[in-house]
């Protein structure tokens, strides 16, 4: 074996070990400062794509503790709580909901394709039994720091027929929109102060230079893999998510808690 071949094999071995055992557990906090005078001073934590296995208690506890330490004003959950397509592969729903209820901020959720492919109604009922409101093409008005904010949930584009106009009905600005699948982005006509999405897992494999995904589970490809998207008058943030699907490894794509800090803006036009 040549020296070059040995180095190459060691590199492959390192990537496999890192991708399977290290990086999937290296939870990071990704912060975005969004200029928005209407929501200035509000902090949102966004958690998505949990894919909770039967014994994922420690991982979920860590996510919750890290999130609470960030002191968000509101927490939004982007779906895919289920792991695989069978509840036997997923954390007990009552335990999952009880743990998520330990999030100290008011919490809202949508469901993802894994949830509906497993048992969406059971997952929805478990969450709502712990006062986590699940928004499926619906909305809820809440008060954050003495300001009314409409939280709008759009159903998963893969397994449902998203009714976006129904979701926005009787809402006013400011609006925080959450949808599991980012592919509905161009279909959102009404103004949103921010759109939050997951589903893609960041692609799970990012190139070392430029953080570009090799592929992403979106009909728009790697453009919607992760990060801040601004291709219409609405901004969208796509999280790299928390869990794994498909090939069970992450490379240069750590699981993330997404935090949005709304700050004073130079201009209001782009945001509402």
C-alpha positions as CSV (number, residue, x, y, z in Angstrom):
1,X,0.0,0.0,0.0
2,X,1.3,3.4,-1.0
3,X,1.6,6.3,1.5
4,X,-1.0,8.2,-0.4
5,X,-3.4,5.3,-0.3
6,X,-2.9,4.9,3.5
7,X,-3.5,8.6,4.1
8,X,-6.6,8.5,1.9
9,X,-8.0,5.4,3.8
10,X,-7.2,7.1,7.2
11,X,-9.1,10.2,6.0
12,X,-12.1,8.1,5.0
13,X,-12.0,6.3,8.4
14,X,-11.9,9.6,10.2
15,X,-14.8,11.0,8.2
16,X,-16.9,7.9,9.0
17,X,-16.1,8.0,12.7
18,X,-16.6,11.7,13.0
19,X,-19.8,11.6,10.9
20,X,-21.4,8.7,12.9
21,X,-20.2,9.2,16.4
22,X,-19.0,12.7,17.0
23,X,-20.7,15.3,14.8
24,X,-24.3,14.1,15.2
25,X,-23.8,14.8,19.0
26,X,-22.0,18.1,18.6
27,X,-25.0,20.3,19.2
28,X,-24.4,23.9,18.2
29,X,-26.4,27.2,18.5
30,X,-26.8,29.1,15.2
31,X,-27.9,32.7,15.7
32,X,-29.4,35.1,13.2
33,X,-29.9,38.8,13.8
34,X,-32.9,39.9,11.8
35,X,-33.7,43.6,11.4
36,X,-37.3,44.2,12.3
37,X,-38.6,47.2,14.1
38,X,-42.0,45.6,14.8
39,X,-40.4,42.6,16.6
40,X,-37.3,44.3,18.0
41,X,-36.1,42.8,21.2
42,X,-37.8,39.4,20.8
43,X,-35.9,36.2,20.7
44,X,-37.2,33.0,19.0
45,X,-35.7,29.5,19.4
46,X,-36.4,27.1,16.5
47,X,-36.0,23.4,17.0
48,X,-36.8,20.9,14.2
49,X,-36.2,17.4,12.8
50,X,-35.7,15.6,16.2
51,X,-36.1,12.0,14.9
52,X,-36.3,10.7,18.4
53,X,-35.3,7.1,18.9
54,X,-36.7,5.0,21.7
55,X,-33.9,5.8,24.2
56,X,-33.0,9.3,23.1
57,X,-33.7,10.7,26.5
58,X,-30.3,12.2,27.1
59,X,-30.1,13.8,23.7
60,X,-33.6,15.4,24.1
61,X,-32.7,16.6,27.7
62,X,-29.6,18.3,26.3
63,X,-31.6,20.0,23.6
64,X,-34.1,21.3,26.1
65,X,-31.5,22.4,28.6
66,X,-29.5,24.3,26.0
67,X,-32.6,25.9,24.6
68,X,-33.8,27.1,28.0
69,X,-30.3,28.5,28.8
70,X,-30.7,30.8,25.7
71,X,-33.8,32.4,27.4
72,X,-36.0,32.6,24.3
73,X,-39.3,34.5,24.4
74,X,-41.0,31.8,22.4
75,X,-40.0,28.4,21.1
76,X,-41.2,27.0,17.8
77,X,-40.9,23.3,16.9
78,X,-40.6,22.4,13.2
79,X,-41.8,18.8,13.2
80,X,-40.4,15.3,12.5
81,X,-40.5,14.2,16.1
82,X,-40.9,10.6,15.0
83,X,-38.0,8.3,14.0
84,X,-38.7,6.2,11.0
85,X,-42.2,5.1,10.0
86,X,-43.2,3.1,13.0
87,X,-43.9,4.2,16.6
88,X,-41.9,1.2,17.8
89,X,-38.8,3.0,16.6
90,X,-39.8,6.3,18.3
91,X,-39.6,7.6,21.8
92,X,-42.8,7.0,23.9
93,X,-45.0,10.0,22.9
94,X,-46.1,10.8,26.4
95,X,-42.5,10.9,27.6
96,X,-41.5,13.0,24.6
97,X,-44.3,15.5,25.2
98,X,-43.6,15.7,29.0
99,X,-40.0,16.5,28.3
100,X,-40.8,19.1,25.6
101,X,-43.1,20.7,28.2
102,X,-40.0,21.5,30.2
103,X,-39.2,24.2,27.6
104,X,-39.7,27.3,29.7
105,X,-41.0,29.6,26.9
106,X,-44.5,29.3,25.3
107,X,-44.2,26.7,22.6
108,X,-45.9,26.1,19.2
109,X,-45.3,23.3,16.7
110,X,-46.0,21.9,13.3
111,X,-45.7,18.3,12.2
112,X,-43.4,16.8,9.5
113,X,-43.6,14.0,7.0
114,X,-42.1,11.4,9.4
115,X,-44.8,12.3,11.9
116,X,-47.7,11.9,9.4
117,X,-46.1,8.7,8.0
118,X,-46.0,7.3,11.5
119,X,-49.1,8.6,13.4
120,X,-49.6,12.3,13.1
121,X,-52.8,12.5,15.1
122,X,-51.2,10.6,18.1
123,X,-48.2,12.9,18.0
124,X,-50.4,16.0,17.8
125,X,-52.6,14.8,20.7
126,X,-49.5,14.1,22.8
127,X,-48.1,17.5,22.3
128,X,-51.3,19.3,22.8
129,X,-51.9,17.4,26.1
130,X,-48.9,19.3,27.3
131,X,-50.1,22.7,26.1
132,X,-47.9,22.7,23.0
133,X,-50.2,24.0,20.4
134,X,-49.9,22.3,17.0
135,X,-50.7,24.5,14.1
136,X,-51.7,22.7,10.9
137,X,-52.8,25.3,8.3
138,X,-53.9,27.4,11.3
139,X,-52.7,30.2,13.5
140,X,-52.6,31.5,17.0
141,X,-52.2,35.0,18.4
142,X,-49.9,35.4,21.3
143,X,-48.5,38.3,23.4
144,X,-44.7,38.6,23.5
145,X,-43.2,41.5,25.5
146,X,-46.5,43.4,25.4
147,X,-46.9,42.9,21.6
148,X,-49.4,40.8,19.7
149,X,-47.7,38.4,17.3
150,X,-49.5,35.9,15.0
151,X,-47.8,32.5,14.8
152,X,-48.8,30.7,11.6
153,X,-48.3,27.0,10.9
154,X,-48.3,25.6,7.4
155,X,-48.7,21.8,7.0
156,X,-46.1,19.6,5.6
157,X,-45.8,19.9,1.8
158,X,-44.7,16.2,1.3
159,X,-47.6,14.4,3.0
160,X,-50.4,17.1,3.2
161,X,-52.1,19.5,0.9
162,X,-50.9,22.8,2.4
163,X,-53.7,25.4,2.7
164,X,-51.7,28.5,3.0
165,X,-54.5,31.0,2.6
166,X,-56.4,29.2,5.4
167,X,-53.3,29.3,7.6
168,X,-53.1,33.1,7.1
169,X,-56.8,33.8,7.6
170,X,-57.6,36.6,10.1
171,X,-53.9,37.3,10.8
172,X,-52.1,40.6,10.8
173,X,-48.5,41.7,10.9
174,X,-46.3,40.9,12.6
175,X,-46.4,37.3,11.5
176,X,-44.0,34.4,12.4
177,X,-44.5,31.5,10.0
178,X,-43.4,28.0,10.5
179,X,-43.5,25.1,8.0
180,X,-41.7,21.8,8.1
181,X,-40.8,21.8,4.4
182,X,-39.2,24.9,2.9
183,X,-40.6,24.2,-0.6
184,X,-43.7,26.2,0.1
185,X,-41.6,29.4,0.2
186,X,-42.6,30.8,-3.2
187,X,-46.3,30.0,-2.5
188,X,-46.5,32.3,0.5
189,X,-47.9,35.5,-0.9
190,X,-48.7,37.4,2.3
191,X,-46.1,39.3,4.2
192,X,-44.3,37.4,6.9
193,X,-41.7,38.9,9.3
194,X,-39.9,35.6,9.2
195,X,-40.5,32.0,7.8
196,X,-38.9,29.1,9.6
197,X,-38.4,25.7,8.0
198,X,-36.5,22.5,8.4
199,X,-36.7,19.1,6.7
200,X,-33.5,19.2,4.7
201,X,-31.1,18.5,7.7
202,X,-28.8,21.0,6.0
203,X,-28.1,18.2,3.5
204,X,-26.1,16.3,6.3
205,X,-23.0,16.6,4.1
206,X,-21.5,20.0,3.6
207,X,-18.4,20.8,1.5
208,X,-15.6,22.2,3.7
209,X,-15.3,25.4,1.6
210,X,-18.5,27.5,1.3
211,X,-20.6,25.1,3.4
212,X,-22.5,24.1,0.3
213,X,-24.6,20.9,0.6
214,X,-23.9,18.1,-1.8
215,X,-27.7,17.5,-2.0
216,X,-30.8,18.4,-0.1
217,X,-34.3,16.9,0.1
218,X,-35.9,19.9,-1.6
219,X,-37.2,20.3,-5.2
220,X,-35.0,23.4,-5.3
221,X,-31.9,21.4,-4.4
222,X,-29.1,22.7,-2.2
223,X,-30.4,26.3,-2.5
224,X,-32.8,25.5,0.4
225,X,-30.4,23.2,2.3
226,X,-29.8,25.6,5.2
227,X,-29.4,29.2,6.2
228,X,-31.1,32.5,5.4
229,X,-33.1,32.7,2.2
230,X,-34.1,36.0,0.7
231,X,-35.6,35.5,-2.8
232,X,-38.9,37.3,-2.3
233,X,-40.0,40.1,0.0
234,X,-40.2,37.4,2.7
235,X,-37.1,36.0,4.5
236,X,-36.9,32.3,5.4
237,X,-34.4,30.6,7.7
238,X,-33.9,26.9,7.1
239,X,-32.4,25.0,10.0
240,X,-30.0,22.1,9.7
241,X,-32.2,20.3,12.3
242,X,-31.3,18.1,15.2
243,X,-31.5,14.5,14.1
244,X,-30.6,12.1,11.3
245,X,-32.4,10.5,8.4
246,X,-31.3,8.3,5.6
247,X,-27.5,7.7,5.8
248,X,-27.0,8.1,9.6
249,X,-24.1,10.6,9.7
250,X,-23.3,14.3,9.5
251,X,-20.2,15.7,7.9
252,X,-19.5,19.4,8.4
253,X,-23.1,19.8,9.3
254,X,-23.7,19.8,13.0
255,X,-27.2,19.6,14.5
256,X,-28.4,23.0,15.5
257,X,-30.6,25.0,17.8
258,X,-31.6,28.0,15.7
259,X,-32.0,31.3,17.4
260,X,-33.5,34.4,15.8
261,X,-32.8,37.8,17.5
262,X,-35.0,40.6,16.1
263,X,-33.1,43.8,16.2
264,X,-33.7,47.4,15.3
265,X,-33.6,47.9,11.6
266,X,-32.5,50.7,9.3
267,X,-35.5,50.1,7.1
268,X,-38.9,48.6,7.8
269,X,-39.9,47.9,4.2
270,X,-38.1,44.5,3.8
271,X,-39.7,43.0,6.9
272,X,-43.4,43.9,7.0
